[in-house]
Amino acid sequence: MSLSAGTATIKSWPKKPESKTSGNIIAMNTVIDEFADIKVMRFEVPGWNDLSLKQKEYAYHLSEAAKLGRDITWDQYCKWNLRIRHAVEAILENYKGERDCQEFLDFTTYAKRLFFSNGIHHHYGEEKFFPACPKEYFSGLLEAVGLNEGSKDILEAIYSPDICPVRRSSASEGDIVKLSSVNFYEGVSREEAEGFYSKLEDPAIERPVSHGLNSKLVKEGGKLIEKVWKSGGIYGEAIDRICASLSKALAAAENETQKKAVRQLIDYYKSGDLKTWDRFNITWAGETDGTVDFINGFIEDYDDPLGRKATWEGYVHIKDYEASRRTDILCSNAQWFEDHSPVDPRFKKQVVKGVSAKVVSALTLGGACYPTTPIGINLPNADWIRQEHGSKSVTIANITRAYDKASLEAPRSALQEFAYDQAEIEAYKKYGPYDDEIHTDLHECLGHGSGQLLPGVSPTALGEYQSTLEEARADLFALYFIADPKMVELGILPDEEAWKPGYSSYIRGGIFVQLSRIELGRKVTEAHMQNRKLIAEWCYEKGSGQNIIEKKVKDGKTYFVVNDFTALRDLFGDLLAEVQRIKSEGDYEAGKALVESYGVNIDPQLHEEAKERYDALGLKPYGGFVNPEIKPVIKDGIIIDYELTYTDDYIGQQLHYGKKYKTL
């Protein structure tokens, strides 16, 4: 079903036209909608028409599989999410009353935020958000579309600040499992969950499975029971439809390794066996010849307060061969970077295996990657697979380009507001965007795959601080090596000064600018934001005696300026060594102290200033995307092509997905 067919039945909802393209870059606006603190964008997919019909078919069925897991992610984020979404969808499609009044406009903004976050909690800050329209008005909307029955508890879940106040708790006091709204545990305390899994882990096992990755832990009859997410189990209906699309992709796969990987993924979904998941990841990581690639499954554990259970996500992308030359160079020199890392030799890999990385163009985002998406990915996550078989990384170039294009379309920029002077602005314009790309390459290609755990150290030893420290390790690796003369020698950087604007940008962003994304009075809770704040503030404090980073005030405004770039690189190296030690030794207390001391709490005056200055720019601090649609072109009953179209109807796509990909 096409997007236009999927939205044709929407009553009183204005349908916007689609933009068509041959698959190459076209002229179109990037930002298609703005609301609350969010902008919604389109990303272009260059080279679509360079694919063969078979490759397009493979990409199409993988894309269908990526969209079919959407309901899983919604339910994982909070048990109320799907019921609330279905009610909101019914109102948007069927309400016959006035839609131009302020109350309905406020309701529509809530609906947009709900879709964007895959639920009732902010996608980044993780706090619950609320409709601006009165509860009584919302109740009237439900009644108007025939949803009287059961509406009381839905309204309470939407409006009560005491019901599911935060998606994932990182509170320093209380039980973070019980305080979290994620649907990974039921009737279980943190102590019980950690005790359950500690009994399953054996330090003597060299290749441990990721216990708990694909299951819900519940207490029934006083006993703890794992309910696995698999065919015939929890989320079985959705998983069966994912498998059906994966099965169709098999026939169009580009090579035998791709076919093997897809078969193993289907087997894993049907069995729920984590050993099969590991076998799939090994095969997937070794498949580097195909042009079309994908991610599909329960993968990242950022959303679990204990850093164990994975949220469902899907991704389909196309290799950019020309741009991948840069990452090929990095991968071919992976051993050099590992050998020259400033960490204790005990924590280094003696032999780096199977590191591969490519620059790609995103085609389809799904699950936890939709509408918001990473700009780089490095998998698999299992430490032993990385060590024995290597990893596969991608830098997602067209997403980065979309962000850059959106910033150029905006009348004012954060760079002009927060950079100290014109020299700093011009330096960033010259090299900054490229520095950001190289940082992502180093972070994903080499940073996540560097180092090793000491024998007997559990991959989950750092608990709720694991995600933040892992991102910090990868960022520090990138920050340290982007300034190495090796980067010029390899032809990746144009000269020995090119990395400096990247340092300035990282410090002012991590210590100051990113505070604009957080509500006043709140702490930093998201792992990537904690990581950047941790690094910037640690370096600011440790370098204060030498004035390496200086806090300056000009015309009543605060700025953070790097005075000594070489000394700052040394600090990045020192912190990288410590973070790698913490990870390698599983030093929970040291990791906790680092994150809590530098990554969580915000100076209230600095926070207020950052928000005031950013808000005055009229910019939206968060961005996400609509997917392009892939439509089969049929002639005489035969598919002769797959056409790519770009929509500018954000709600239209959400409602279309709610129909076509509803599985739960």
Secondary structure as a PSIPRED ss2 file (coil, helix, strand):
# PSIPRED VFORMAT (PSIPRED V4.0)

   1 M C   1.000  0.000  0.000
   2 S C   1.000  0.000  0.000
   3 L H   0.000  1.000  0.000
   4 S H   0.000  1.000  0.000
   5 A H   0.000  1.000  0.000
   6 G H   0.000  1.000  0.000
   7 T H   0.000  1.000  0.000
   8 A C   1.000  0.000  0.000
   9 T C   1.000  0.000  0.000
  10 I C   1.000  0.000  0.000
  11 K C   1.000  0.000  0.000
  12 S C   1.000  0.000  0.000
  13 W C   1.000  0.000  0.000
  14 P C   1.000  0.000  0.000
  15 K C   1.000  0.000  0.000
  16 K C   1.000  0.000  0.000
  17 P C   1.000  0.000  0.000
  18 E E   0.000  0.000  1.000
  19 S E   0.000  0.000  1.000
  20 K E   0.000  0.000  1.000
  21 T C   1.000  0.000  0.000
  22 S C   1.000  0.000  0.000
  23 G C   1.000  0.000  0.000
  24 N C   1.000  0.000  0.000
  25 I C   1.000  0.000  0.000
  26 I C   1.000  0.000  0.000
  27 A C   1.000  0.000  0.000
  28 M C   1.000  0.000  0.000
  29 N C   1.000  0.000  0.000
  30 T C   1.000  0.000  0.000
  31 V E   0.000  0.000  1.000
  32 I E   0.000  0.000  1.000
  33 D E   0.000  0.000  1.000
  34 E E   0.000  0.000  1.000
  35 F E   0.000  0.000  1.000
  36 A C   1.000  0.000  0.000
  37 D C   1.000  0.000  0.000
  38 I E   0.000  0.000  1.000
  39 K E   0.000  0.000  1.000
  40 V E   0.000  0.000  1.000
  41 M E   0.000  0.000  1.000
  42 R E   0.000  0.000  1.000
  43 F C   1.000  0.000  0.000
  44 E C   1.000  0.000  0.000
  45 V C   1.000  0.000  0.000
  46 P C   1.000  0.000  0.000
  47 G C   1.000  0.000  0.000
  48 W H   0.000  1.000  0.000
  49 N H   0.000  1.000  0.000
  50 D H   0.000  1.000  0.000
  51 L C   1.000  0.000  0.000
  52 S C   1.000  0.000  0.000
  53 L H   0.000  1.000  0.000
  54 K H   0.000  1.000  0.000
  55 Q H   0.000  1.000  0.000
  56 K H   0.000  1.000  0.000
  57 E H   0.000  1.000  0.000
  58 Y H   0.000  1.000  0.000
  59 A H   0.000  1.000  0.000
  60 Y H   0.000  1.000  0.000
  61 H H   0.000  1.000  0.000
  62 L H   0.000  1.000  0.000
  63 S H   0.000  1.000  0.000
  64 E H   0.000  1.000  0.000
  65 A H   0.000  1.000  0.000
  66 A H   0.000  1.000  0.000
  67 K H   0.000  1.000  0.000
  68 L C   1.000  0.000  0.000
  69 G C   1.000  0.000  0.000
  70 R H   0.000  1.000  0.000
  71 D H   0.000  1.000  0.000
  72 I H   0.000  1.000  0.000
  73 T H   0.000  1.000  0.000
  74 W H   0.000  1.000  0.000
  75 D H   0.000  1.000  0.000
  76 Q H   0.000  1.000  0.000
  77 Y H   0.000  1.000  0.000
  78 C C   1.000  0.000  0.000
  79 K C   1.000  0.000  0.000
  80 W C   1.000  0.000  0.000
  81 N H   0.000  1.000  0.000
  82 L H   0.000  1.000  0.000
  83 R H   0.000  1.000  0.000
  84 I H   0.000  1.000  0.000
  85 R H   0.000  1.000  0.000
  86 H H   0.000  1.000  0.000
  87 A H   0.000  1.000  0.000
  88 V H   0.000  1.000  0.000
  89 E H   0.000  1.000  0.000
  90 A H   0.000  1.000  0.000
  91 I H   0.000  1.000  0.000
  92 L H   0.000  1.000  0.000
  93 E H   0.000  1.000  0.000
  94 N H   0.000  1.000  0.000
  95 Y C   1.000  0.000  0.000
  96 K C   1.000  0.000  0.000
  97 G C   1.000  0.000  0.000
  98 E C   1.000  0.000  0.000
  99 R C   1.000  0.000  0.000
 100 D C   1.000  0.000  0.000
 101 C C   1.000  0.000  0.000
 102 Q H   0.000  1.000  0.000
 103 E H   0.000  1.000  0.000
 104 F H   0.000  1.000  0.000
 105 L H   0.000  1.000  0.000
 106 D H   0.000  1.000  0.000
 107 F H   0.000  1.000  0.000
 108 T H   0.000  1.000  0.000
 109 T H   0.000  1.000  0.000
 110 Y H   0.000  1.000  0.000
 111 A H   0.000  1.000  0.000
 112 K H   0.000  1.000  0.000
 113 R H   0.000  1.000  0.000
 114 L H   0.000  1.000  0.000
 115 F H   0.000  1.000  0.000
 116 F H   0.000  1.000  0.000
 117 S H   0.000  1.000  0.000
 118 N C   1.000  0.000  0.000
 119 G C   1.000  0.000  0.000
 120 I C   1.000  0.000  0.000
 121 H E   0.000  0.000  1.000
 122 H C   1.000  0.000  0.000
 123 H C   1.000  0.000  0.000
 124 Y C   1.000  0.000  0.000
 125 G C   1.000  0.000  0.000
 126 E C   1.000  0.000  0.000
 127 E E   0.000  0.000  1.000
 128 K E   0.000  0.000  1.000
 129 F C   1.000  0.000  0.000
 130 F C   1.000  0.000  0.000
 131 P C   1.000  0.000  0.000
 132 A C   1.000  0.000  0.000
 133 C C   1.000  0.000  0.000
 134 P C   1.000  0.000  0.000
 135 K H   0.000  1.000  0.000
 136 E H   0.000  1.000  0.000
 137 Y H   0.000  1.000  0.000
 138 F H   0.000  1.000  0.000
 139 S H   0.000  1.000  0.000
 140 G H   0.000  1.000  0.000
 141 L H   0.000  1.000  0.000
 142 L H   0.000  1.000  0.000
 143 E H   0.000  1.000  0.000
 144 A H   0.000  1.000  0.000
 145 V C   1.000  0.000  0.000
 146 G C   1.000  0.000  0.000
 147 L C   1.000  0.000  0.000
 148 N C   1.000  0.000  0.000
 149 E C   1.000  0.000  0.000
 150 G C   1.000  0.000  0.000
 151 S H   0.000  1.000  0.000
 152 K H   0.000  1.000  0.000
 153 D H   0.000  1.000  0.000
 154 I H   0.000  1.000  0.000
 155 L H   0.000  1.000  0.000
 156 E H   0.000  1.000  0.000
 157 A H   0.000  1.000  0.000
 158 I H   0.000  1.000  0.000
 159 Y H   0.000  1.000  0.000
 160 S C   1.000  0.000  0.000
 161 P C   1.000  0.000  0.000
 162 D C   1.000  0.000  0.000
 163 I C   1.000  0.000  0.000
 164 C C   1.000  0.000  0.000
 165 P C   1.000  0.000  0.000
 166 V E   0.000  0.000  1.000
 167 R C   1.000  0.000  0.000
 168 R C   1.000  0.000  0.000
 169 S C   1.000  0.000  0.000
 170 S C   1.000  0.000  0.000
 171 A C   1.000  0.000  0.000
 172 S C   1.000  0.000  0.000
 173 E C   1.000  0.000  0.000
 174 G C   1.000  0.000  0.000
 175 D C   1.000  0.000  0.000
 176 I H   0.000  1.000  0.000
 177 V H   0.000  1.000  0.000
 178 K H   0.000  1.000  0.000
 179 L H   0.000  1.000  0.000
 180 S C   1.000  0.000  0.000
 181 S C   1.000  0.000  0.000
 182 V C   1.000  0.000  0.000
 183 N C   1.000  0.000  0.000
 184 F C   1.000  0.000  0.000
 185 Y E   0.000  0.000  1.000
 186 E E   0.000  0.000  1.000
 187 G C   1.000  0.000  0.000
 188 V C   1.000  0.000  0.000
 189 S C   1.000  0.000  0.000
 190 R H   0.000  1.000  0.000
 191 E H   0.000  1.000  0.000
 192 E H   0.000  1.000  0.000
 193 A H   0.000  1.000  0.000
 194 E H   0.000  1.000  0.000
 195 G H   0.000  1.000  0.000
 196 F H   0.000  1.000  0.000
 197 Y H   0.000  1.000  0.000
 198 S H   0.000  1.000  0.000
 199 K H   0.000  1.000  0.000
 200 L H   0.000  1.000  0.000
 201 E C   1.000  0.000  0.000
 202 D C   1.000  0.000  0.000
 203 P C   1.000  0.000  0.000
 204 A C   1.000  0.000  0.000
 205 I C   1.000  0.000  0.000
 206 E C   1.000  0.000  0.000
 207 R C   1.000  0.000  0.000
 208 P C   1.000  0.000  0.000
 209 V C   1.000  0.000  0.000
 210 S C   1.000  0.000  0.000
 211 H C   1.000  0.000  0.000
 212 G C   1.000  0.000  0.000
 213 L C   1.000  0.000  0.000
 214 N C   1.000  0.000  0.000
 215 S E   0.000  0.000  1.000
 216 K E   0.000  0.000  1.000
 217 L E   0.000  0.000  1.000
 218 V E   0.000  0.000  1.000
 219 K E   0.000  0.000  1.000
 220 E E   0.000  0.000  1.000
 221 G C   1.000  0.000  0.000
 222 G C   1.000  0.000  0.000
 223 K E   0.000  0.000  1.000
 224 L E   0.000  0.000  1.000
 225 I E   0.000  0.000  1.000
 226 E E   0.000  0.000  1.000
 227 K E   0.000  0.000  1.000
 228 V E   0.000  0.000  1.000
 229 W E   0.000  0.000  1.000
 230 K C   1.000  0.000  0.000
 231 S C   1.000  0.000  0.000
 232 G C   1.000  0.000  0.000
 233 G C   1.000  0.000  0.000
 234 I E   0.000  0.000  1.000
 235 Y C   1.000  0.000  0.000
 236 G H   0.000  1.000  0.000
 237 E H   0.000  1.000  0.000
 238 A H   0.000  1.000  0.000
 239 I H   0.000  1.000  0.000
 240 D H   0.000  1.000  0.000
 241 R H   0.000  1.000  0.000
 242 I H   0.000  1.000  0.000
 243 C H   0.000  1.000  0.000
 244 A H   0.000  1.000  0.000
 245 S H   0.000  1.000  0.000
 246 L H   0.000  1.000  0.000
 247 S H   0.000  1.000  0.000
 248 K H   0.000  1.000  0.000
 249 A H   0.000  1.000  0.000
 250 L H   0.000  1.000  0.000
 251 A C   1.000  0.000  0.000
 252 A C   1.000  0.000  0.000
 253 A C   1.000  0.000  0.000
 254 E C   1.000  0.000  0.000
 255 N C   1.000  0.000  0.000
 256 E H   0.000  1.000  0.000
 257 T H   0.000  1.000  0.000
 258 Q H   0.000  1.000  0.000
 259 K H   0.000  1.000  0.000
 260 K H   0.000  1.000  0.000
 261 A H   0.000  1.000  0.000
 262 V H   0.000  1.000  0.000
 263 R H   0.000  1.000  0.000
 264 Q H   0.000  1.000  0.000
 265 L H   0.000  1.000  0.000
 266 I H   0.000  1.000  0.000
 267 D H   0.000  1.000  0.000
 268 Y H   0.000  1.000  0.000
 269 Y H   0.000  1.000  0.000
 270 K H   0.000  1.000  0.000
 271 S H   0.000  1.000  0.000
 272 G C   1.000  0.000  0.000
 273 D C   1.000  0.000  0.000
 274 L H   0.000  1.000  0.000
 275 K H   0.000  1.000  0.000
 276 T H   0.000  1.000  0.000
 277 W H   0.000  1.000  0.000
 278 D H   0.000  1.000  0.000
 279 R H   0.000  1.000  0.000
 280 F H   0.000  1.000  0.000
 281 N H   0.000  1.000  0.000
 282 I H   0.000  1.000  0.000
 283 T H   0.000  1.000  0.000
 284 W H   0.000  1.000  0.000
 285 A H   0.000  1.000  0.000
 286 G H   0.000  1.000  0.000
 287 E C   1.000  0.000  0.000
 288 T C   1.000  0.000  0.000
 289 D C   1.000  0.000  0.000
 290 G C   1.000  0.000  0.000
 291 T C   1.000  0.000  0.000
 292 V E   0.000  0.000  1.000
 293 D E   0.000  0.000  1.000
 294 F E   0.000  0.000  1.000
 295 I E   0.000  0.000  1.000
 296 N E   0.000  0.000  1.000
 297 G E   0.000  0.000  1.000
 298 F E   0.000  0.000  1.000
 299 I E   0.000  0.000  1.000
 300 E E   0.000  0.000  1.000
 301 D C   1.000  0.000  0.000
 302 Y C   1.000  0.000  0.000
 303 D C   1.000  0.000  0.000
 304 D C   1.000  0.000  0.000
 305 P C   1.000  0.000  0.000
 306 L C   1.000  0.000  0.000
 307 G C   1.000  0.000  0.000
 308 R C   1.000  0.000  0.000
 309 K C   1.000  0.000  0.000
 310 A C   1.000  0.000  0.000
 311 T E   0.000  0.000  1.000
 312 W E   0.000  0.000  1.000
 313 E E   0.000  0.000  1.000
 314 G E   0.000  0.000  1.000
 315 Y E   0.000  0.000  1.000
 316 V E   0.000  0.000  1.000
 317 H E   0.000  0.000  1.000
 318 I E   0.000  0.000  1.000
 319 K E   0.000  0.000  1.000
 320 D C   1.000  0.000  0.000
 321 Y C   1.000  0.000  0.000
 322 E C   1.000  0.000  0.000
 323 A C   1.000  0.000  0.000
 324 S H   0.000  1.000  0.000
 325 R H   0.000  1.000  0.000
 326 R H   0.000  1.000  0.000
 327 T H   0.000  1.000  0.000
 328 D H   0.000  1.000  0.000
 329 I H   0.000  1.000  0.000
 330 L H   0.000  1.000  0.000
 331 C H   0.000  1.000  0.000
 332 S H   0.000  1.000  0.000
 333 N C   1.000  0.000  0.000
 334 A H   0.000  1.000  0.000
 335 Q H   0.000  1.000  0.000
 336 W H   0.000  1.000  0.000
 337 F H   0.000  1.000  0.000
 338 E H   0.000  1.000  0.000
 339 D H   0.000  1.000  0.000
 340 H C   1.000  0.000  0.000
 341 S C   1.000  0.000  0.000
 342 P C   1.000  0.000  0.000
 343 V C   1.000  0.000  0.000
 344 D C   1.000  0.000  0.000
 345 P H   0.000  1.000  0.000
 346 R H   0.000  1.000  0.000
 347 F H   0.000  1.000  0.000
 348 K C   1.000  0.000  0.000
 349 K C   1.000  0.000  0.000
 350 Q C   1.000  0.000  0.000
 351 V C   1.000  0.000  0.000
 352 V C   1.000  0.000  0.000
 353 K C   1.000  0.000  0.000
 354 G C   1.000  0.000  0.000
 355 V E   0.000  0.000  1.000
 356 S E   0.000  0.000  1.000
 357 A E   0.000  0.000  1.000
 358 K E   0.000  0.000  1.000
 359 V E   0.000  0.000  1.000
 360 V E   0.000  0.000  1.000
 361 S E   0.000  0.000  1.000
 362 A E   0.000  0.000  1.000
 363 L E   0.000  0.000  1.000
 364 T E   0.000  0.000  1.000
 365 L E   0.000  0.000  1.000
 366 G E   0.000  0.000  1.000
 367 G E   0.000  0.000  1.000
 368 A C   1.000  0.000  0.000
 369 C C   1.000  0.000  0.000
 370 Y C   1.000  0.000  0.000
 371 P C   1.000  0.000  0.000
 372 T C   1.000  0.000  0.000
 373 T C   1.000  0.000  0.000
 374 P C   1.000  0.000  0.000
 375 I C   1.000  0.000  0.000
 376 G E   0.000  0.000  1.000
 377 I E   0.000  0.000  1.000
 378 N E   0.000  0.000  1.000
 379 L E   0.000  0.000  1.000
 380 P C   1.000  0.000  0.000
 381 N C   1.000  0.000  0.000
 382 A C   1.000  0.000  0.000
 383 D H   0.000  1.000  0.000
 384 W H   0.000  1.000  0.000
 385 I H   0.000  1.000  0.000
 386 R H   0.000  1.000  0.000
 387 Q H   0.000  1.000  0.000
 388 E H   0.000  1.000  0.000
 389 H H   0.000  1.000  0.000
 390 G C   1.000  0.000  0.000
 391 S E   0.000  0.000  1.000
 392 K E   0.000  0.000  1.000
 393 S E   0.000  0.000  1.000
 394 V E   0.000  0.000  1.000
 395 T E   0.000  0.000  1.000
 396 I E   0.000  0.000  1.000
 397 A H   0.000  1.000  0.000
 398 N H   0.000  1.000  0.000
 399 I H   0.000  1.000  0.000
 400 T H   0.000  1.000  0.000
 401 R H   0.000  1.000  0.000
 402 A H   0.000  1.000  0.000
 403 Y H   0.000  1.000  0.000
 404 D H   0.000  1.000  0.000
 405 K H   0.000  1.000  0.000
 406 A H   0.000  1.000  0.000
 407 S H   0.000  1.000  0.000
 408 L H   0.000  1.000  0.000
 409 E H   0.000  1.000  0.000
 410 A C   1.000  0.000  0.000
 411 P C   1.000  0.000  0.000
 412 R C   1.000  0.000  0.000
 413 S C   1.000  0.000  0.000
 414 A H   0.000  1.000  0.000
 415 L H   0.000  1.000  0.000
 416 Q H   0.000  1.000  0.000
 417 E H   0.000  1.000  0.000
 418 F H   0.000  1.000  0.000
 419 A C   1.000  0.000  0.000
 420 Y C   1.000  0.000  0.000
 421 D C   1.000  0.000  0.000
 422 Q H   0.000  1.000  0.000
 423 A H   0.000  1.000  0.000
 424 E H   0.000  1.000  0.000
 425 I H   0.000  1.000  0.000
 426 E H   0.000  1.000  0.000
 427 A H   0.000  1.000  0.000
 428 Y H   0.000  1.000  0.000
 429 K H   0.000  1.000  0.000
 430 K H   0.000  1.000  0.000
 431 Y H   0.000  1.000  0.000
 432 G H   0.000  1.000  0.000
 433 P H   0.000  1.000  0.000
 434 Y H   0.000  1.000  0.000
 435 D H   0.000  1.000  0.000
 436 D H   0.000  1.000  0.000
 437 E H   0.000  1.000  0.000
 438 I H   0.000  1.000  0.000
 439 H H   0.000  1.000  0.000
 440 T H   0.000  1.000  0.000
 441 D H   0.000  1.000  0.000
 442 L H   0.000  1.000  0.000
 443 H H   0.000  1.000  0.000
 444 E H   0.000  1.000  0.000
 445 C H   0.000  1.000  0.000
 446 L H   0.000  1.000  0.000
 447 G H   0.000  1.000  0.000
 448 H C   1.000  0.000  0.000
 449 G C   1.000  0.000  0.000
 450 S C   1.000  0.000  0.000
 451 G C   1.000  0.000  0.000
 452 Q C   1.000  0.000  0.000
 453 L C   1.000  0.000  0.000
 454 L C   1.000  0.000  0.000
 455 P C   1.000  0.000  0.000
 456 G C   1.000  0.000  0.000
 457 V C   1.000  0.000  0.000
 458 S C   1.000  0.000  0.000
 459 P C   1.000  0.000  0.000
 460 T C   1.000  0.000  0.000
 461 A C   1.000  0.000  0.000
 462 L C   1.000  0.000  0.000
 463 G H   0.000  1.000  0.000
 464 E H   0.000  1.000  0.000
 465 Y H   0.000  1.000  0.000
 466 Q H   0.000  1.000  0.000
 467 S H   0.000  1.000  0.000
 468 T H   0.000  1.000  0.000
 469 L H   0.000  1.000  0.000
 470 E H   0.000  1.000  0.000
 471 E H   0.000  1.000  0.000
 472 A H   0.000  1.000  0.000
 473 R H   0.000  1.000  0.000
 474 A H   0.000  1.000  0.000
 475 D H   0.000  1.000  0.000
 476 L H   0.000  1.000  0.000
 477 F H   0.000  1.000  0.000
 478 A H   0.000  1.000  0.000
 479 L H   0.000  1.000  0.000
 480 Y H   0.000  1.000  0.000
 481 F H   0.000  1.000  0.000
 482 I H   0.000  1.000  0.000
 483 A C   1.000  0.000  0.000
 484 D C   1.000  0.000  0.000
 485 P C   1.000  0.000  0.000
 486 K H   0.000  1.000  0.000
 487 M H   0.000  1.000  0.000
 488 V H   0.000  1.000  0.000
 489 E H   0.000  1.000  0.000
 490 L C   1.000  0.000  0.000
 491 G C   1.000  0.000  0.000
 492 I C   1.000  0.000  0.000
 493 L C   1.000  0.000  0.000
 494 P C   1.000  0.000  0.000
 495 D C   1.000  0.000  0.000
 496 E C   1.000  0.000  0.000
 497 E C   1.000  0.000  0.000
 498 A C   1.000  0.000  0.000
 499 W C   1.000  0.000  0.000
 500 K H   0.000  1.000  0.000
 501 P H   0.000  1.000  0.000
 502 G H   0.000  1.000  0.000
 503 Y H   0.000  1.000  0.000
 504 S H   0.000  1.000  0.000
 505 S H   0.000  1.000  0.000
 506 Y H   0.000  1.000  0.000
 507 I H   0.000  1.000  0.000
 508 R H   0.000  1.000  0.000
 509 G H   0.000  1.000  0.000
 510 G H   0.000  1.000  0.000
 511 I H   0.000  1.000  0.000
 512 F C   1.000  0.000  0.000
 513 V H   0.000  1.000  0.000
 514 Q H   0.000  1.000  0.000
 515 L H   0.000  1.000  0.000
 516 S H   0.000  1.000  0.000
 517 R H   0.000  1.000  0.000
 518 I C   1.000  0.000  0.000
 519 E C   1.000  0.000  0.000
 520 L C   1.000  0.000  0.000
 521 G C   1.000  0.000  0.000
 522 R C   1.000  0.000  0.000
 523 K C   1.000  0.000  0.000
 524 V C   1.000  0.000  0.000
 525 T C   1.000  0.000  0.000
 526 E C   1.000  0.000  0.000
 527 A H   0.000  1.000  0.000
 528 H H   0.000  1.000  0.000
 529 M H   0.000  1.000  0.000
 530 Q H   0.000  1.000  0.000
 531 N H   0.000  1.000  0.000
 532 R H   0.000  1.000  0.000
 533 K H   0.000  1.000  0.000
 534 L H   0.000  1.000  0.000
 535 I H   0.000  1.000  0.000
 536 A H   0.000  1.000  0.000
 537 E H   0.000  1.000  0.000
 538 W H   0.000  1.000  0.000
 539 C H   0.000  1.000  0.000
 540 Y H   0.000  1.000  0.000
 541 E H   0.000  1.000  0.000
 542 K H   0.000  1.000  0.000
 543 G C   1.000  0.000  0.000
 544 S H   0.000  1.000  0.000
 545 G H   0.000  1.000  0.000
 546 Q H   0.000  1.000  0.000
 547 N C   1.000  0.000  0.000
 548 I C   1.000  0.000  0.000
 549 I E   0.000  0.000  1.000
 550 E E   0.000  0.000  1.000
 551 K E   0.000  0.000  1.000
 552 K E   0.000  0.000  1.000
 553 V E   0.000  0.000  1.000
 554 K E   0.000  0.000  1.000
 555 D C   1.000  0.000  0.000
 556 G C   1.000  0.000  0.000
 557 K E   0.000  0.000  1.000
 558 T E   0.000  0.000  1.000
 559 Y E   0.000  0.000  1.000
 560 F E   0.000  0.000  1.000
 561 V E   0.000  0.000  1.000
 562 V E   0.000  0.000  1.000
 563 N C   1.000  0.000  0.000
 564 D C   1.000  0.000  0.000
 565 F H   0.000  1.000  0.000
 566 T H   0.000  1.000  0.000
 567 A H   0.000  1.000  0.000
 568 L H   0.000  1.000  0.000
 569 R H   0.000  1.000  0.000
 570 D H   0.000  1.000  0.000
 571 L H   0.000  1.000  0.000
 572 F H   0.000  1.000  0.000
 573 G H   0.000  1.000  0.000
 574 D H   0.000  1.000  0.000
 575 L H   0.000  1.000  0.000
 576 L H   0.000  1.000  0.000
 577 A H   0.000  1.000  0.000
 578 E H   0.000  1.000  0.000
 579 V H   0.000  1.000  0.000
 580 Q H   0.000  1.000  0.000
 581 R H   0.000  1.000  0.000
 582 I H   0.000  1.000  0.000
 583 K H   0.000  1.000  0.000
 584 S H   0.000  1.000  0.000
 585 E H   0.000  1.000  0.000
 586 G C   1.000  0.000  0.000
 587 D C   1.000  0.000  0.000
 588 Y H   0.000  1.000  0.000
 589 E H   0.000  1.000  0.000
 590 A H   0.000  1.000  0.000
 591 G H   0.000  1.000  0.000
 592 K H   0.000  1.000  0.000
 593 A H   0.000  1.000  0.000
 594 L H   0.000  1.000  0.000
 595 V H   0.000  1.000  0.000
 596 E H   0.000  1.000  0.000
 597 S H   0.000  1.000  0.000
 598 Y H   0.000  1.000  0.000
 599 G H   0.000  1.000  0.000
 600 V H   0.000  1.000  0.000
 601 N C   1.000  0.000  0.000
 602 I C   1.000  0.000  0.000
 603 D C   1.000  0.000  0.000
 604 P H   0.000  1.000  0.000
 605 Q H   0.000  1.000  0.000
 606 L H   0.000  1.000  0.000
 607 H H   0.000  1.000  0.000
 608 E H   0.000  1.000  0.000
 609 E H   0.000  1.000  0.000
 610 A H   0.000  1.000  0.000
 611 K H   0.000  1.000  0.000
 612 E H   0.000  1.000  0.000
 613 R H   0.000  1.000  0.000
 614 Y H   0.000  1.000  0.000
 615 D H   0.000  1.000  0.000
 616 A C   1.000  0.000  0.000
 617 L C   1.000  0.000  0.000
 618 G C   1.000  0.000  0.000
 619 L C   1.000  0.000  0.000
 620 K C   1.000  0.000  0.000
 621 P C   1.000  0.000  0.000
 622 Y E   0.000  0.000  1.000
 623 G E   0.000  0.000  1.000
 624 G E   0.000  0.000  1.000
 625 F E   0.000  0.000  1.000
 626 V E   0.000  0.000  1.000
 627 N C   1.000  0.000  0.000
 628 P C   1.000  0.000  0.000
 629 E E   0.000  0.000  1.000
 630 I E   0.000  0.000  1.000
 631 K E   0.000  0.000  1.000
 632 P E   0.000  0.000  1.000
 633 V E   0.000  0.000  1.000
 634 I E   0.000  0.000  1.000
 635 K E   0.000  0.000  1.000
 636 D C   1.000  0.000  0.000
 637 G C   1.000  0.000  0.000
 638 I E   0.000  0.000  1.000
 639 I E   0.000  0.000  1.000
 640 I E   0.000  0.000  1.000
 641 D E   0.000  0.000  1.000
 642 Y E   0.000  0.000  1.000
 643 E E   0.000  0.000  1.000
 644 L E   0.000  0.000  1.000
 645 T E   0.000  0.000  1.000
 646 Y E   0.000  0.000  1.000
 647 T E   0.000  0.000  1.000
 648 D C   1.000  0.000  0.000
 649 D C   1.000  0.000  0.000
 650 Y H   0.000  1.000  0.000
 651 I H   0.000  1.000  0.000
 652 G H   0.000  1.000  0.000
 653 Q H   0.000  1.000  0.000
 654 Q H   0.000  1.000  0.000
 655 L H   0.000  1.000  0.000
 656 H H   0.000  1.000  0.000
 657 Y H   0.000  1.000  0.000
 658 G H   0.000  1.000  0.000
 659 K H   0.000  1.000  0.000
 660 K H   0.000  1.000  0.000
 661 Y C   1.000  0.000  0.000
 662 K C   1.000  0.000  0.000
 663 T C   1.000  0.000  0.000
 664 L C   1.000  0.000  0.000
